[in-house]
Amino acid sequence: MKRKTKTIIIIIFIGAAIAPPGIFWFMMNHKKEEAKHTSAQVVAWDVDIEPEKPAEGKQIMIPGYTSMVMKANTKEQTVSIGNPADNTCNFIIVLKLADGTKLFESEELKPGEGLEEISIEQELETGEYQAVIEYKCYAIEDNSPLNGGSTEFQLYVK
């Protein structure tokens, strides 16, 4: 074989040996970057929420909770929180204890999006806690802040 042909074959083999680990490294780091932005996966979400009074004009529907149950001694939790599909704004949802300890903050949720699996910032021990869900509302068009709301509820950790 000619020297030039041998050189080309060697370069192809070296490239074939280096490419798979490089691609694997890129994919793993790319996934890590995506994972840093949220600790929950957004899903289609809608519940039947009826306003207390018929609304004149547009109003923001804020889901209310009287209680929620979570698992003790783990950060991974199953919940059902989200932005009702009939809303005309985006939500950021903050779950915290009544003393202000933040447990979770969502990414921006569009109308009809919600969360069913989240990772809270700290594990909780078995017990009952006073808790708050805070809804930060933003205009879809320009992301300007709108009126928000909050709901106090009893958090049962088992």
Phi and psi restraints in degrees (value plus and minus 20) as a CYANA .aco file:
   2 LYS   PHI     -96.3   -56.3
   2 LYS   PSI     135.6   175.6
   3 ARG   PHI     -81.3   -41.3
   3 ARG   PSI     -60.5   -20.5
   4 LYS   PHI     -83.0   -43.0
   4 LYS   PSI     -61.8   -21.8
   5 THR   PHI     -85.1   -45.1
   5 THR   PSI     -62.6   -22.6
   6 LYS   PHI     -82.2   -42.2
   6 LYS   PSI     -60.4   -20.4
   7 THR   PHI     -83.8   -43.8
   7 THR   PSI     -63.1   -23.1
   8 ILE   PHI     -83.6   -43.6
   8 ILE   PSI     -63.2   -23.2
   9 ILE   PHI     -83.1   -43.1
   9 ILE   PSI     -61.9   -21.9
  10 ILE   PHI     -83.5   -43.5
  10 ILE   PSI     -62.5   -22.5
  11 ILE   PHI     -83.5   -43.5
  11 ILE   PSI     -60.1   -20.1
  12 ILE   PHI     -83.5   -43.5
  12 ILE   PSI     -63.9   -23.9
  13 PHE   PHI     -84.9   -44.9
  13 PHE   PSI     -60.7   -20.7
  14 ILE   PHI     -84.8   -44.8
  14 ILE   PSI     -64.1   -24.1
  15 GLY   PHI     -81.0   -41.0
  15 GLY   PSI     -61.7   -21.7
  16 ALA   PHI     -86.1   -46.1
  16 ALA   PSI     -51.0   -11.0
  17 ALA   PHI     -97.8   -57.8
  17 ALA   PSI     -53.6   -13.6
  18 ILE   PHI    -105.4   -65.4
  18 ILE   PSI     -53.7   -13.7
  19 ALA   PHI     -79.7   -39.7
  19 ALA   PSI     -70.5   -30.5
  20 PRO   PHI     -79.3   -39.3
  20 PRO   PSI     -66.2   -26.2
  21 PRO   PHI     -83.0   -43.0
  21 PRO   PSI     -55.7   -15.7
  22 GLY   PHI     -85.1   -45.1
  22 GLY   PSI     -63.5   -23.5
  23 ILE   PHI     -84.7   -44.7
  23 ILE   PSI     -62.9   -22.9
  24 PHE   PHI     -80.3   -40.3
  24 PHE   PSI     -65.8   -25.8
  25 TRP   PHI     -80.4   -40.4
  25 TRP   PSI     -65.6   -25.6
  26 PHE   PHI     -80.9   -40.9
  26 PHE   PSI     -66.2   -26.2
  27 MET   PHI     -84.0   -44.0
  27 MET   PSI     -62.1   -22.1
  28 MET   PHI     -85.4   -45.4
  28 MET   PSI     -63.6   -23.6
  29 ASN   PHI     -89.0   -49.0
  29 ASN   PSI     -55.9   -15.9
  30 HIS   PHI     -83.6   -43.6
  30 HIS   PSI     -63.3   -23.3
  31 LYS   PHI     -84.8   -44.8
  31 LYS   PSI     -59.1   -19.1
  32 LYS   PHI     -82.7   -42.7
  32 LYS   PSI     -59.8   -19.8
  33 GLU   PHI     -83.6   -43.6
  33 GLU   PSI     -62.8   -22.8
  34 GLU   PHI     -83.7   -43.7
  34 GLU   PSI     -60.0   -20.0
  35 ALA   PHI     -87.2   -47.2
  35 ALA   PSI     -44.8    -4.8
  36 LYS   PHI     -88.7   -48.7
  36 LYS   PSI     -42.1    -2.1
  37 HIS   PHI    -102.5   -62.5
  37 HIS   PSI     -38.9     1.1
  38 THR   PHI    -174.7  -134.7
  38 THR   PSI     135.1   175.1
  39 SER   PHI    -137.3   -97.3
  39 SER   PSI       5.5    45.5
  40 ALA   PHI    -174.1  -134.1
  40 ALA   PSI     132.5   172.5
  41 GLN   PHI    -121.4   -81.4
  41 GLN   PSI     108.4   148.4
  42 VAL   PHI     -96.3   -56.3
  42 VAL   PSI     115.5   155.5
  43 VAL   PHI    -151.2  -111.2
  43 VAL   PSI     144.9   184.9
  44 ALA   PHI     -84.8   -44.8
  44 ALA   PSI     114.5   154.5
  45 TRP   PHI    -166.6  -126.6
  45 TRP   PSI     113.4   153.4
  46 ASP   PHI    -181.3  -141.3
  46 ASP   PSI     117.3   157.3
  47 VAL   PHI    -149.8  -109.8
  47 VAL   PSI     137.5   177.5
  48 ASP   PHI     -99.7   -59.7
  48 ASP   PSI      89.7   129.7
  49 ILE   PHI    -139.1   -99.1
  49 ILE   PSI     103.3   143.3
  50 GLU   PHI    -128.4   -88.4
  50 GLU   PSI     109.1   149.1
  51 PRO   PHI     -83.0   -43.0
  51 PRO   PSI     130.2   170.2
  52 GLU   PHI     -86.1   -46.1
  52 GLU   PSI     -57.1   -17.1
  53 LYS   PHI    -147.5  -107.5
  53 LYS   PSI     131.1   171.1
  54 PRO   PHI     -79.5   -39.5
  54 PRO   PSI     115.6   155.6
  55 ALA   PHI    -113.3   -73.3
  55 ALA   PSI     118.9   158.9
  56 GLU   PHI    -121.1   -81.1
  56 GLU   PSI     100.6   140.6
  57 GLY   PHI      62.3   102.3
  57 GLY   PSI    -189.8  -149.8
  58 LYS   PHI    -110.8   -70.8
  58 LYS   PSI     115.3   155.3
  59 GLN   PHI    -147.2  -107.2
  59 GLN   PSI     135.9   175.9
  60 ILE   PHI    -111.7   -71.7
  60 ILE   PSI     105.6   145.6
  61 MET   PHI    -108.6   -68.6
  61 MET   PSI     101.8   141.8
  62 ILE   PHI    -129.1   -89.1
  62 ILE   PSI      96.4   136.4
  63 PRO   PHI     -84.5   -44.5
  63 PRO   PSI     118.7   158.7
  64 GLY   PHI    -128.5   -88.5
  64 GLY   PSI     128.8   168.8
  65 TYR   PHI    -150.9  -110.9
  65 TYR   PSI     118.9   158.9
  66 THR   PHI    -118.8   -78.8
  66 THR   PSI     -47.8    -7.8
  67 SER   PHI    -177.5  -137.5
  67 SER   PSI     142.7   182.7
  68 MET   PHI    -169.1  -129.1
  68 MET   PSI     126.9   166.9
  69 VAL   PHI    -136.4   -96.4
  69 VAL   PSI     114.2   154.2
  70 MET   PHI    -149.6  -109.6
  70 MET   PSI     144.7   184.7
  71 LYS   PHI    -108.0   -68.0
  71 LYS   PSI     120.6   160.6
  72 ALA   PHI     -96.8   -56.8
  72 ALA   PSI     130.4   170.4
  73 ASN   PHI      38.6    78.6
  73 ASN   PSI      14.2    54.2
  74 THR   PHI    -170.4  -130.4
  74 THR   PSI     128.7   168.7
  75 LYS   PHI    -106.7   -66.7
  75 LYS   PSI     -43.5    -3.5
  76 GLU   PHI    -100.7   -60.7
  76 GLU   PSI     101.4   141.4
  77 GLN   PHI    -151.6  -111.6
  77 GLN   PSI     131.6   171.6
  78 THR   PHI    -126.4   -86.4
  78 THR   PSI     102.7   142.7
  79 VAL   PHI    -158.3  -118.3
  79 VAL   PSI     158.3   198.3
  80 SER   PHI    -161.8  -121.8
  80 SER   PSI      72.9   112.9
  81 ILE   PHI    -152.2  -112.2
  81 ILE   PSI     127.8   167.8
  82 GLY   PHI     159.8   199.8
  82 GLY   PSI    -192.0  -152.0
  83 ASN   PHI    -126.9   -86.9
  83 ASN   PSI      95.4   135.4
  84 PRO   PHI     -75.4   -35.4
  84 PRO   PSI     122.7   162.7
  85 ALA   PHI     -81.4   -41.4
  85 ALA   PSI     -47.0    -7.0
  86 ASP   PHI    -100.4   -60.4
  86 ASP   PSI     -27.3    12.7
  87 ASN   PHI     -89.4   -49.4
  87 ASN   PSI     136.5   176.5
  88 THR   PHI    -138.0   -98.0
  88 THR   PSI      12.8    52.8
  89 CYS   PHI    -168.0  -128.0
  89 CYS   PSI     146.8   186.8
  90 ASN   PHI    -115.9   -75.9
  90 ASN   PSI     133.4   173.4
  91 PHE   PHI    -137.1   -97.1
  91 PHE   PSI     128.4   168.4
  92 ILE   PHI    -139.4   -99.4
  92 ILE   PSI     106.1   146.1
  93 ILE   PHI    -127.5   -87.5
  93 ILE   PSI     108.6   148.6
  94 VAL   PHI    -136.5   -96.5
  94 VAL   PSI     104.2   144.2
  95 LEU   PHI    -126.0   -86.0
  95 LEU   PSI     104.9   144.9
  96 LYS   PHI    -167.2  -127.2
  96 LYS   PSI     141.9   181.9
  97 LEU   PHI     -97.1   -57.1
  97 LEU   PSI     139.9   179.9
  98 ALA   PHI     -80.2   -40.2
  98 ALA   PSI     -46.1    -6.1
  99 ASP   PHI     -98.5   -58.5
  99 ASP   PSI     -19.1    20.9
 100 GLY   PHI      78.8   118.8
 100 GLY   PSI     -26.3    13.7
 101 THR   PHI     -84.4   -44.4
 101 THR   PSI      95.4   135.4
 102 LYS   PHI     -97.3   -57.3
 102 LYS   PSI     107.9   147.9
 103 LEU   PHI    -119.4   -79.4
 103 LEU   PSI     -55.3   -15.3
 104 PHE   PHI    -181.6  -141.6
 104 PHE   PSI     123.5   163.5
 105 GLU   PHI    -154.4  -114.4
 105 GLU   PSI     106.9   146.9
 106 SER   PHI    -101.3   -61.3
 106 SER   PSI     146.8   186.8
 107 GLU   PHI     -97.5   -57.5
 107 GLU   PSI     156.9   196.9
 108 GLU   PHI     -87.5   -47.5
 108 GLU   PSI     109.6   149.6
 109 LEU   PHI    -131.0   -91.0
 109 LEU   PSI     104.9   144.9
 110 LYS   PHI     -98.3   -58.3
 110 LYS   PSI     143.4   183.4
 111 PRO   PHI     -73.6   -33.6
 111 PRO   PSI     113.1   153.1
 112 GLY   PHI      67.3   107.3
 112 GLY   PSI     -19.9    20.1
 113 GLU   PHI    -124.4   -84.4
 113 GLU   PSI     127.7   167.7
 114 GLY   PHI    -174.2  -134.2
 114 GLY   PSI    -195.8  -155.8
 115 LEU   PHI    -148.4  -108.4
 115 LEU   PSI     116.9   156.9
 116 GLU   PHI    -139.8   -99.8
 116 GLU   PSI     -45.7    -5.7
 117 GLU   PHI    -146.6  -106.6
 117 GLU   PSI     103.0   143.0
 118 ILE   PHI    -151.7  -111.7
 118 ILE   PSI     145.2   185.2
 119 SER   PHI    -140.1  -100.1
 119 SER   PSI      93.2   133.2
 120 ILE   PHI    -100.2   -60.2
 120 ILE   PSI     141.5   181.5
 121 GLU   PHI     -93.8   -53.8
 121 GLU   PSI     -44.2    -4.2
 122 GLN   PHI    -165.9  -125.9
 122 GLN   PSI     128.5   168.5
 123 GLU   PHI     -92.4   -52.4
 123 GLU   PSI     128.1   168.1
 124 LEU   PHI    -133.6   -93.6
 124 LEU   PSI     124.7   164.7
 125 GLU   PHI    -103.8   -63.8
 125 GLU   PSI     140.5   180.5
 126 THR   PHI     -75.5   -35.5
 126 THR   PSI     115.2   155.2
 127 GLY   PHI     136.7   176.7
 127 GLY   PSI    -194.0  -154.0
 128 GLU   PHI    -133.5   -93.5
 128 GLU   PSI     116.8   156.8
 129 TYR   PHI    -152.4  -112.4
 129 TYR   PSI     124.9   164.9
 130 GLN   PHI    -101.0   -61.0
 130 GLN   PSI     113.0   153.0
 131 ALA   PHI    -157.9  -117.9
 131 ALA   PSI     147.3   187.3
 132 VAL   PHI    -158.6  -118.6
 132 VAL   PSI     117.0   157.0
 133 ILE   PHI    -128.6   -88.6
 133 ILE   PSI     101.3   141.3
 134 GLU   PHI    -124.6   -84.6
 134 GLU   PSI     113.7   153.7
 135 TYR   PHI    -130.4   -90.4
 135 TYR   PSI      94.8   134.8
 136 LYS   PHI    -118.0   -78.0
 136 LYS   PSI     104.0   144.0
 137 CYS   PHI    -132.1   -92.1
 137 CYS   PSI     120.1   160.1
 138 TYR   PHI    -156.7  -116.7
 138 TYR   PSI     121.3   161.3
 139 ALA   PHI     -83.6   -43.6
 139 ALA   PSI     117.5   157.5
 140 ILE   PHI     -85.7   -45.7
 140 ILE   PSI     -59.6   -19.6
 141 GLU   PHI     -85.1   -45.1
 141 GLU   PSI     -67.9   -27.9
 142 ASP   PHI    -150.7  -110.7
 142 ASP   PSI     -12.2    27.8
 143 ASN   PHI      43.4    83.4
 143 ASN   PSI       0.9    40.9
 144 SER   PHI     -93.8   -53.8
 144 SER   PSI     125.3   165.3
 145 PRO   PHI     -86.3   -46.3
 145 PRO   PSI     122.4   162.4
 146 LEU   PHI    -139.7   -99.7
 146 LEU   PSI     156.6   196.6
 147 ASN   PHI     -81.2   -41.2
 147 ASN   PSI     120.8   160.8
 148 GLY   PHI    -135.8   -95.8
 148 GLY   PSI    -182.0  -142.0
 149 GLY   PHI    -185.9  -145.9
 149 GLY   PSI     154.0   194.0
 150 SER   PHI    -168.2  -128.2
 150 SER   PSI     137.5   177.5
 151 THR   PHI    -152.2  -112.2
 151 THR   PSI     106.8   146.8
 152 GLU   PHI    -111.0   -71.0
 152 GLU   PSI     124.5   164.5
 153 PHE   PHI    -175.6  -135.6
 153 PHE   PSI     150.2   190.2
 154 GLN   PHI    -113.8   -73.8
 154 GLN   PSI     105.5   145.5
 155 LEU   PHI    -122.9   -82.9
 155 LEU   PSI      98.9   138.9
 156 TYR   PHI    -123.0   -83.0
 156 TYR   PSI     102.1   142.1
 157 VAL   PHI    -131.9   -91.9
 157 VAL   PSI      99.8   139.8
